[in-house]
Amino acid sequence: MAEVFTVRAFIKGVDLTPRKVKIVADLVRNRTVADAIVILEHTPRRSALAVKKAIQSAAANATNNHGLDAKTLHISKLSVTAGPRLRRFKPHMRGIALPFEKKSSHILVEVSGAVKAKKKPAVVAETNKEETK
């Protein structure tokens, strides 16, 4: 039986509001990585690109660094939290400046999958030295 491991990717400081990113994250939560990427490629929202890159990063970490099988990967956790806010001012009527905030997001992706079965080393046929002499 193959062991199941979880690998994380954490994308910080995405310049999109968490509310807009959560809408896209809800589309692909608890799906396989391959299905999620196809869905995000056809989603006409700017936040779909950020979520897709986070999922691809987690999948790459799982396959390259931890030796998980790419076909068994699925998204076990996908959360979006608020990042730091930049406080700015916008000019308004009669010389007044009104405050507003540029919001940012943090995206956490956890991918689970089975470990690849390791290949057995090839057996080299031993030749008897006595026969060759």
Phi, psi and omega in degrees: 000135183280143178279147180251128179239159178242133181235142184250154166221132184235113180258121184251148170072036176287129185279055177223150180289144181300328181297320181285327179288325180296328179298316180286323180297326179294335180291327189246002181296138179064034176243171174286158183296319181296317178296319182297320181293321178296317180297315183290330177294335181254011178265120184275055176230149182293328182286346179296326180293318181294318180293320180297318179294324178294318179293318179295325178294317179295320179294320178294321176298319183293316184282318186276319186268329187244358174070032178274155180282127185294333182284338183262002184286134172219156184278113181268332179211135177218108182233148179236125179236163181284136176262194179292150180250136176262123181270125183229172178234144179241133179296143182226187185293153175057033176077014180271149173244125179259137181281150170210166183239136172267113186270153176225169187228157169242134181242125177247125179237127173245128182243133179246149178188172181270150178286141178296143174288126182284141180285143177284143179295145181291137179273123180271128180291123181273133176261139179285128180292333182291327181289330183279343182280000000 
